[in-house]
């Protein structure tokens, strides 16, 4: 299983090279512009709580791996509150009619964001704890790349606004980096698991699939951000 964890780390390095993260690192661009993809990601952020409650979590836990997964899911429960706060603080909480909000969330420009939630559910639903944990470990690796970048942007913006951004800033990143007492235990458990060649290949394929759907999300977020006119929006808000 250690080979699978190493494979996740290799894919993480590939993920970090995506254009979205180059865009976020470009200090010549207004920091608000670099975070302007936030509304586009709303469907996934809000759905992630349901993934934790109804897909990853399982009671009674069937083994020690599932116990660790259950612990992990509770740690992420409150993150959507931080996201909603940051939308307000960033000036992205513009009023939309209910039909317009639905058109946006289920529109063409957010299709990969929606598909991410559905595909993750498909990969993990009624799966054994090992498969679930491979999905979670892969998500965590992606999250580390993403929130490491957003934190730098949020800190730049905080210098200007004197406002703390909990979802996109260091609060969230520190929580992610602290996952779980669990995380060390899970890594140890995973490393000790001996896989058959068939199971190992299935795990590799699962990691590839999860990174692929997150790559599609990252590309969609970048395309959305490039269409936003943040200076006009901020003046109008």
Buried (B, 14 or more C-beta within 10 A) or exposed (E): BEEBBEBBEEBBEEBBEBEBBEBBEEEEBBBBBBBBBBBBBBBBBBBBBEBBEEBBBBEEBEEEBBBBBBBBBEBBEEBBEBBBBBBEBBBBBEEEEEEEEEEBBEEEEBEBBBBBBEBBBEBBEEBEBBBBBBBBBBBBBBBBBBBBBBBBBBBBBBEEBEEBBBBBBBBBBEBBBEBBEBBEBBBEBBEEBEBEEEBBEBBBEBBEBBBEBBBBBBBBBBBBBEEBEBEEBBEEE
